[in-house]
Amino acid sequence: MKPIVDATHDPARRSWVESANAADSDFPIQNLPFGRFRAAGDGGWRIGVAIGDQVLDLRQAGCVDHADMARLLQQPAAERLALRRAISDGLTSGSPQQAAWRAALRPMADVQLGLPCDIGDYTDFYVGIHHATAVGKLFRPDNPLLPNYKWVPIGYHGRASTIRPSGHGFVRPMGQLKGPDDAAPLLAPTQRLDLELEVGIVVGRPNAMGESIPIAEAEDHVFGLTLFNDWSARDVQAWEYQPLGPFLAKNFASTISPWIVTLEALAPFRKPFARGAGEPEPLPYLDSADNRAHGAFDVGLEVWLQTAAMRAAGHAGERIASSNFADAAYWTVAQLVAHHTVGGCALNSGDLFGSGTLSGPQRDQAGSMLELSEGGKRPITLHNGEQRTFLLDGDRITLRGHCARDGLRRIGFGDCSATVLPAP
Ligand code: MN
Protein backbone atom coordinates (compact mmCIF):
# COMPACT_ATOMS: atom_id res chain seq x y z
CA MET A 1 0.00 0.00 0.00
CA LYS A 2 1.35 3.40 -0.96
CA PRO A 3 1.62 5.94 1.88
CA ILE A 4 -1.15 8.52 1.45
CA VAL A 5 -0.13 12.18 1.28
CA ASP A 6 -3.11 14.51 1.46
CA ALA A 7 -4.29 17.94 2.64
CA THR A 8 -3.31 17.09 6.26
CA HIS A 9 0.34 17.34 5.15
CA ASP A 10 -0.09 20.63 3.24
CA PRO A 11 2.69 22.90 4.55
CA ALA A 12 0.38 25.90 4.05
CA ARG A 13 -2.14 24.55 6.55
CA ARG A 14 -2.05 26.55 9.79
CA SER A 15 -3.72 26.04 13.13
CA TRP A 16 -5.73 28.38 15.33
CA VAL A 17 -3.47 27.04 18.12
CA GLU A 18 -0.82 29.70 17.50
CA SER A 19 2.09 27.83 19.14
CA ALA A 20 1.71 25.06 16.53
CA ASN A 21 2.68 27.50 13.78
CA ALA A 22 6.11 28.24 15.26
CA ALA A 23 8.78 26.94 12.87
CA ASP A 24 10.62 25.10 15.66
CA SER A 25 7.58 23.29 17.11
CA ASP A 26 7.76 19.49 17.02
CA PHE A 27 3.98 19.42 16.87
CA PRO A 28 2.62 21.49 13.99
CA ILE A 29 -0.82 20.64 12.61
CA GLN A 30 0.86 18.35 10.04
CA ASN A 31 2.02 15.98 12.85
CA LEU A 32 -0.85 15.22 15.32
CA PRO A 33 0.80 12.44 17.39
CA PHE A 34 -1.20 10.47 19.97
CA GLY A 35 -0.37 10.01 23.65
CA ARG A 36 -1.87 9.74 27.12
CA PHE A 37 -2.03 12.47 29.73
CA ARG A 38 -3.64 13.36 33.01
CA ALA A 39 -4.00 16.51 35.06
CA ALA A 40 -4.33 16.94 38.82
CA GLY A 41 -7.71 15.57 39.84
CA ASP A 42 -8.08 13.32 36.78
CA GLY A 43 -9.01 9.76 37.62
CA GLY A 44 -7.22 7.98 34.81
CA TRP A 45 -5.32 8.55 31.62
CA ARG A 46 -6.93 10.51 28.82
CA ILE A 47 -6.08 10.26 25.13
CA GLY A 48 -4.49 13.40 23.78
CA VAL A 49 -3.08 14.77 20.56
CA ALA A 50 -0.10 17.12 20.74
CA ILE A 51 -0.61 20.46 18.96
CA GLY A 52 2.06 23.12 19.51
CA ASP A 53 2.55 23.49 23.27
CA GLN A 54 -0.98 22.18 23.97
CA VAL A 55 -2.67 18.79 24.30
CA LEU A 56 -6.12 18.26 22.77
CA ASP A 57 -8.32 15.98 24.90
CA LEU A 58 -9.80 13.79 22.16
CA ARG A 59 -12.83 12.67 24.11
CA GLN A 60 -13.72 16.16 25.29
CA ALA A 61 -13.37 17.37 21.70
CA GLY A 62 -15.83 14.69 20.63
CA CYS A 63 -13.36 12.89 18.34
CA VAL A 64 -13.68 9.62 20.28
CA ASP A 65 -16.24 8.43 22.84
CA HIS A 66 -13.78 6.63 25.14
CA ALA A 67 -10.32 6.98 26.73
CA ASP A 68 -9.00 3.55 25.79
CA MET A 69 -5.81 3.84 23.74
CA ALA A 70 -5.85 0.09 22.96
CA ARG A 71 -9.17 0.61 21.16
CA LEU A 72 -7.70 3.45 19.16
CA LEU A 73 -4.69 1.32 18.21
CA GLN A 74 -6.96 -1.41 16.82
CA GLN A 75 -8.68 0.84 14.29
CA PRO A 76 -8.48 -0.25 10.66
CA ALA A 77 -6.39 2.02 8.44
CA ALA A 78 -9.44 3.74 6.89
CA GLU A 79 -10.77 4.76 10.33
CA ARG A 80 -7.35 6.00 11.41
CA LEU A 81 -7.15 8.16 8.32
CA ALA A 82 -10.67 9.53 8.86
CA LEU A 83 -9.82 10.41 12.48
CA ARG A 84 -6.61 12.18 11.43
CA ARG A 85 -8.52 14.22 8.85
CA ALA A 86 -11.22 15.18 11.38
CA ILE A 87 -8.65 16.31 13.96
CA SER A 88 -6.69 18.23 11.34
CA ASP A 89 -9.79 19.97 10.01
CA GLY A 90 -10.95 20.90 13.52
CA LEU A 91 -7.57 22.41 14.41
CA THR A 92 -7.19 24.33 11.15
CA SER A 93 -7.44 28.12 11.27
CA GLY A 94 -11.02 29.21 10.70
CA SER A 95 -12.52 25.87 11.73
CA PRO A 96 -16.07 26.02 13.15
CA GLN A 97 -14.89 23.71 15.97
CA GLN A 98 -12.47 26.30 17.33
CA ALA A 99 -14.74 27.65 20.07
CA ALA A 100 -15.72 24.21 21.37
CA TRP A 101 -12.28 22.64 21.04
CA ARG A 102 -10.47 25.49 22.79
CA ALA A 103 -12.05 24.21 26.02
CA ALA A 104 -10.55 20.75 25.32
CA LEU A 105 -6.96 22.07 25.23
CA ARG A 106 -4.54 21.69 28.14
CA PRO A 107 -1.11 23.32 28.25
CA MET A 108 1.37 20.45 27.86
CA ALA A 109 3.48 21.94 30.65
CA ASP A 110 0.54 21.54 33.08
CA VAL A 111 -0.20 17.84 32.51
CA GLN A 112 1.58 14.58 33.21
CA LEU A 113 2.44 12.59 30.08
CA GLY A 114 2.28 8.84 30.60
CA LEU A 115 3.23 5.81 28.56
CA PRO A 116 1.48 6.36 25.22
CA CYS A 117 -0.27 2.99 25.63
CA ASP A 118 -0.21 -0.07 27.86
CA ILE A 119 2.76 -2.07 26.57
CA GLY A 120 2.10 -5.79 26.94
CA ASP A 121 5.13 -7.25 25.22
CA TYR A 122 8.39 -5.73 24.10
CA THR A 123 10.83 -7.07 21.51
CA ASP A 124 14.20 -5.49 20.83
CA PHE A 125 15.69 -5.88 17.36
CA TYR A 126 19.21 -5.22 16.12
CA VAL A 127 18.66 -3.56 12.72
CA GLY A 128 21.49 -1.02 12.98
CA ILE A 129 24.16 -2.61 10.81
CA HIS A 130 26.84 -0.03 11.65
CA HIS A 131 26.19 -0.59 15.35
CA ALA A 132 26.24 -4.37 14.93
CA THR A 133 29.52 -4.13 13.03
CA ALA A 134 31.18 -1.71 15.46
CA VAL A 135 30.14 -3.72 18.53
CA GLY A 136 31.05 -6.99 16.81
CA LYS A 137 34.53 -5.59 16.14
CA LEU A 138 35.07 -4.97 19.85
CA PHE A 139 34.40 -8.63 20.59
CA ARG A 140 35.54 -10.30 17.33
CA PRO A 141 37.98 -8.04 15.40
CA ASP A 142 38.32 -10.51 12.50
CA ASN A 143 34.65 -11.48 12.23
CA PRO A 144 32.47 -8.56 13.38
CA LEU A 145 29.21 -9.47 11.66
CA LEU A 146 27.91 -13.00 12.23
CA PRO A 147 26.73 -14.82 9.08
CA ASN A 148 23.01 -14.77 10.00
CA TYR A 149 22.86 -10.96 10.23
CA LYS A 150 22.11 -10.30 6.55
CA TRP A 151 19.46 -13.01 6.33
CA VAL A 152 17.38 -12.87 9.50
CA PRO A 153 16.35 -9.79 11.53
CA ILE A 154 18.07 -10.45 14.87
CA GLY A 155 16.12 -9.75 18.05
CA TYR A 156 15.24 -10.92 21.55
CA HIS A 157 12.14 -10.75 23.72
CA GLY A 158 12.62 -7.98 26.26
CA ARG A 159 10.90 -6.77 29.39
CA ALA A 160 7.92 -4.40 29.18
CA SER A 161 7.50 -3.88 32.95
CA THR A 162 10.37 -1.41 33.26
CA ILE A 163 9.59 0.84 30.29
CA ARG A 164 8.92 4.37 31.56
CA PRO A 165 7.86 7.56 29.78
CA SER A 166 10.23 10.44 29.26
CA GLY A 167 11.10 12.38 32.41
CA HIS A 168 11.35 9.44 34.80
CA GLY A 169 14.84 8.98 36.24
CA PHE A 170 16.13 5.52 37.05
CA VAL A 171 18.62 4.10 39.49
CA ARG A 172 22.00 2.80 38.34
CA PRO A 173 21.48 -0.96 38.44
CA MET A 174 23.40 -3.55 40.42
CA GLY A 175 24.64 -6.62 38.61
CA GLN A 176 27.29 -9.31 38.41
CA LEU A 177 30.57 -7.85 37.20
CA LYS A 178 33.66 -9.85 36.31
CA GLY A 179 36.83 -8.46 34.79
CA PRO A 180 38.87 -10.73 32.49
CA ASP A 181 41.45 -11.39 35.23
CA ASP A 182 39.05 -11.74 38.16
CA ALA A 183 38.71 -15.23 39.64
CA ALA A 184 35.03 -14.70 40.45
CA PRO A 185 32.33 -12.10 39.76
CA LEU A 186 31.08 -9.66 42.37
CA LEU A 187 27.76 -7.87 42.82
CA ALA A 188 28.18 -4.12 42.35
CA PRO A 189 26.62 -1.12 40.59
CA THR A 190 27.38 -1.17 36.86
CA GLN A 191 30.47 0.82 35.91
CA ARG A 192 29.58 0.79 32.21
CA LEU A 193 26.13 2.32 32.00
CA ASP A 194 25.17 3.10 28.41
CA LEU A 195 22.34 4.47 26.29
CA GLU A 196 20.96 3.04 23.06
CA LEU A 197 19.47 5.39 20.45
CA GLU A 198 16.49 3.49 19.05
CA VAL A 199 13.16 4.01 17.33
CA GLY A 200 10.15 2.41 19.02
CA ILE A 201 7.54 0.74 16.80
CA VAL A 202 4.02 0.54 18.29
CA VAL A 203 1.81 -2.34 17.14
CA GLY A 204 -1.71 -1.28 16.17
CA ARG A 205 -3.96 -4.07 14.95
CA PRO A 206 -3.34 -7.51 16.46
CA ASN A 207 -3.03 -10.84 14.64
CA ALA A 208 -4.26 -14.21 15.85
CA MET A 209 -1.81 -16.84 17.03
CA GLY A 210 -0.89 -19.07 14.11
CA GLU A 211 -1.72 -16.41 11.50
CA SER A 212 1.41 -14.78 10.18
CA ILE A 213 1.26 -11.23 8.82
CA PRO A 214 2.41 -11.06 5.18
CA ILE A 215 4.77 -8.21 4.42
CA ALA A 216 2.15 -6.63 2.13
CA GLU A 217 -0.14 -6.16 5.16
CA ALA A 218 2.55 -5.50 7.76
CA GLU A 219 2.14 -1.72 7.98
CA ASP A 220 -1.63 -2.12 8.58
CA HIS A 221 -0.56 -3.55 11.96
CA VAL A 222 1.73 -0.65 12.91
CA PHE A 223 0.21 2.42 14.56
CA GLY A 224 3.29 4.60 14.61
CA LEU A 225 6.80 5.35 15.81
CA THR A 226 8.35 6.76 18.99
CA LEU A 227 11.85 7.35 20.31
CA PHE A 228 13.24 4.68 22.59
CA ASN A 229 16.31 4.56 24.86
CA ASP A 230 17.26 0.99 25.73
CA TRP A 231 19.55 1.68 28.71
CA SER A 232 22.26 -0.99 28.94
CA ALA A 233 24.83 -2.15 31.48
CA ARG A 234 27.76 -3.19 29.29
CA ASP A 235 29.81 -4.91 32.01
CA VAL A 236 26.81 -6.96 33.13
CA GLN A 237 26.07 -7.74 29.46
CA ALA A 238 29.60 -8.95 28.69
CA TRP A 239 29.51 -11.48 31.54
CA GLU A 240 25.93 -12.76 31.17
CA TYR A 241 25.11 -12.67 27.46
CA GLN A 242 26.37 -16.07 26.38
CA PRO A 243 24.73 -18.38 25.45
CA LEU A 244 21.17 -16.93 25.56
CA GLY A 245 21.64 -13.19 24.96
CA PRO A 246 20.67 -10.02 26.84
CA PHE A 247 19.06 -10.39 30.27
CA LEU A 248 19.65 -8.19 33.36
CA ALA A 249 21.93 -5.87 31.36
CA LYS A 250 18.80 -4.61 29.59
CA ASN A 251 15.82 -5.15 31.90
CA PHE A 252 16.31 -2.46 34.58
CA ALA A 253 14.96 0.53 32.63
CA SER A 254 13.99 1.75 29.18
CA THR A 255 12.64 5.19 28.30
CA ILE A 256 10.01 5.89 25.62
CA SER A 257 8.89 9.26 24.26
CA PRO A 258 5.28 10.05 25.19
CA TRP A 259 3.94 10.72 21.66
CA ILE A 260 3.29 8.13 18.94
CA VAL A 261 3.92 9.73 15.56
CA THR A 262 1.50 7.89 13.27
CA LEU A 263 2.40 6.21 10.00
CA GLU A 264 -0.14 8.59 8.41
CA ALA A 265 1.86 11.61 9.63
CA LEU A 266 5.08 9.99 8.38
CA ALA A 267 3.69 9.28 4.87
CA PRO A 268 5.60 12.11 3.12
CA PHE A 269 8.86 11.06 4.79
CA ARG A 270 9.22 7.59 3.32
CA LYS A 271 12.27 6.43 1.37
CA PRO A 272 13.10 3.50 -0.86
CA PHE A 273 14.57 0.55 0.99
CA ALA A 274 17.84 -0.14 -0.73
CA ARG A 275 20.95 -2.09 0.11
CA GLY A 276 24.39 -1.74 -1.40
CA ALA A 277 25.69 -3.85 -4.28
CA GLY A 278 26.65 -7.36 -3.28
CA GLU A 279 24.20 -7.56 -0.36
CA PRO A 280 21.95 -10.65 -0.38
CA GLU A 281 18.34 -10.25 -1.53
CA PRO A 282 15.84 -10.73 1.32
CA LEU A 283 13.97 -14.04 1.29
CA PRO A 284 10.59 -13.70 -0.47
CA TYR A 285 8.57 -13.36 2.78
CA LEU A 286 10.72 -10.31 3.63
CA ASP A 287 10.47 -8.72 0.20
CA SER A 288 7.80 -6.76 -1.68
CA ALA A 289 7.63 -4.08 -4.36
CA ASP A 290 6.11 -1.64 -1.83
CA ASN A 291 8.85 -2.36 0.67
CA ARG A 292 11.48 -1.63 -1.95
CA ALA A 293 9.70 1.53 -3.16
CA HIS A 294 9.06 3.18 0.23
CA GLY A 295 9.83 0.77 3.08
CA ALA A 296 12.19 3.11 4.96
CA PHE A 297 11.48 6.12 7.20
CA ASP A 298 13.59 9.28 6.85
CA VAL A 299 13.84 10.23 10.54
CA GLY A 300 16.78 12.33 11.76
CA LEU A 301 17.93 11.27 15.24
CA GLU A 302 20.01 13.01 17.90
CA VAL A 303 21.54 12.19 21.29
CA TRP A 304 21.98 15.02 23.80
CA LEU A 305 23.92 14.80 27.07
CA GLN A 306 23.46 17.20 29.98
CA THR A 307 25.81 16.42 32.86
CA ALA A 308 25.08 17.48 36.45
CA ALA A 309 27.79 20.16 36.09
CA MET A 310 26.15 21.53 32.94
CA ARG A 311 22.79 21.59 34.71
CA ALA A 312 24.30 23.48 37.66
CA ALA A 313 25.79 25.97 35.21
CA GLY A 314 22.42 26.49 33.51
CA HIS A 315 23.62 24.80 30.28
CA ALA A 316 21.02 22.86 28.31
CA GLY A 317 23.47 20.14 27.31
CA GLU A 318 25.26 19.23 24.12
CA ARG A 319 24.60 16.98 21.17
CA ILE A 320 26.99 14.02 21.23
CA ALA A 321 25.71 12.09 18.20
CA SER A 322 23.27 12.21 15.31
CA SER A 323 22.12 9.64 12.76
CA ASN A 324 19.16 8.71 10.55
CA PHE A 325 16.75 5.77 10.86
CA ALA A 326 16.73 5.04 7.10
CA ASP A 327 20.51 5.16 6.73
CA ALA A 328 21.23 3.11 9.86
CA ALA A 329 18.71 0.27 9.44
CA TYR A 330 19.40 -2.92 7.52
CA TRP A 331 15.74 -4.03 7.84
CA THR A 332 12.47 -2.10 7.52
CA VAL A 333 9.55 -1.89 9.94
CA ALA A 334 7.42 -4.02 7.57
CA GLN A 335 10.12 -6.70 7.46
CA LEU A 336 10.27 -6.79 11.28
CA VAL A 337 6.50 -7.34 11.53
CA ALA A 338 6.52 -10.04 8.83
CA HIS A 339 9.47 -11.80 10.43
CA HIS A 340 8.17 -11.58 14.01
CA THR A 341 4.95 -13.36 13.03
CA VAL A 342 6.16 -15.77 10.36
CA GLY A 343 6.18 -18.65 12.82
CA GLY A 344 2.71 -17.79 14.15
CA CYS A 345 3.56 -15.42 17.04
CA ALA A 346 0.55 -13.28 18.06
CA LEU A 347 1.12 -9.52 18.31
CA ASN A 348 -1.21 -7.46 20.47
CA SER A 349 -2.20 -3.82 20.27
CA GLY A 350 0.35 -1.80 22.20
CA ASP A 351 3.19 -4.26 21.81
CA LEU A 352 6.45 -2.44 21.28
CA PHE A 353 9.44 -3.20 19.05
CA GLY A 354 12.76 -1.47 19.65
CA SER A 355 14.66 -1.05 16.40
CA GLY A 356 18.09 -1.68 17.89
CA THR A 357 20.77 0.98 18.18
CA LEU A 358 20.70 3.27 15.14
CA SER A 359 24.29 4.32 14.52
CA GLY A 360 25.69 5.72 11.30
CA PRO A 361 29.12 4.74 9.96
CA GLN A 362 30.95 7.81 11.38
CA ARG A 363 32.16 8.27 14.95
CA ASP A 364 29.82 11.23 15.61
CA GLN A 365 26.89 9.11 14.38
CA ALA A 366 27.27 6.48 17.11
CA GLY A 367 24.09 5.77 19.07
CA SER A 368 25.83 4.38 22.17
CA MET A 369 28.70 5.32 24.49
CA LEU A 370 30.20 1.89 23.76
CA GLU A 371 30.83 3.04 20.20
CA LEU A 372 31.54 6.72 20.97
CA SER A 373 34.31 5.70 23.40
CA GLU A 374 35.51 2.63 21.44
CA GLY A 375 34.58 0.24 24.18
CA GLY A 376 35.65 2.65 26.93
CA LYS A 377 39.18 3.08 25.56
CA ARG A 378 38.83 6.65 24.18
CA PRO A 379 36.84 9.07 26.33
CA ILE A 380 34.87 11.81 24.60
CA THR A 381 35.58 15.39 25.77
CA LEU A 382 32.62 17.72 26.32
CA HIS A 383 32.61 21.50 25.77
CA ASN A 384 33.19 22.22 29.47
CA GLY A 385 36.20 19.89 29.67
CA GLU A 386 34.39 16.98 31.27
CA GLN A 387 35.11 13.55 29.84
CA ARG A 388 32.95 10.48 29.46
CA THR A 389 33.48 6.88 28.49
CA PHE A 390 30.21 5.61 30.00
CA LEU A 391 27.46 7.52 31.85
CA LEU A 392 27.90 8.95 35.36
CA ASP A 393 25.26 9.62 38.02
CA GLY A 394 23.42 12.85 37.27
CA ASP A 395 23.87 12.55 33.50
CA ARG A 396 20.67 13.25 31.59
CA ILE A 397 20.31 11.76 28.12
CA THR A 398 17.73 13.19 25.74
CA LEU A 399 16.90 11.56 22.40
CA ARG A 400 15.33 13.75 19.74
CA GLY A 401 13.89 12.90 16.33
CA HIS A 402 12.46 14.85 13.44
CA CYS A 403 11.45 14.58 9.79
CA ALA A 404 12.32 17.43 7.45
CA ARG A 405 12.18 17.72 3.67
CA ASP A 406 12.05 20.58 1.17
CA GLY A 407 8.48 21.66 0.55
CA LEU A 408 7.15 20.01 3.72
CA ARG A 409 6.51 21.14 7.27
CA ARG A 410 9.09 19.73 9.68
CA ILE A 411 7.60 17.41 12.32
CA GLY A 412 9.24 16.15 15.51
CA PHE A 413 8.89 13.36 18.04
CA GLY A 414 9.24 15.33 21.31
CA ASP A 415 11.93 14.58 23.88
CA CYS A 416 12.81 11.12 25.18
CA SER A 417 14.71 12.06 28.31
CA ALA A 418 15.84 10.50 31.60
CA THR A 419 18.47 11.11 34.28
CA VAL A 420 20.78 8.53 35.86
CA LEU A 421 20.26 8.36 39.65
CA PRO A 422 22.90 6.91 42.00
CA ALA A 423 22.75 3.29 43.13
CA PRO A 424 21.29 2.94 46.64
MN1 MN B 1 18.67 -2.33 22.30
Boltz pocket constraint, residues with backbone or C-beta under 6 A from the ligand:
constraints:
  - pocket:
      binder: B
      contacts: [[A, 124], [A, 125], [A, 196], [A, 198], [A, 230], [A, 354], [A, 356], [A, 357]]
      max_distance: 6.0
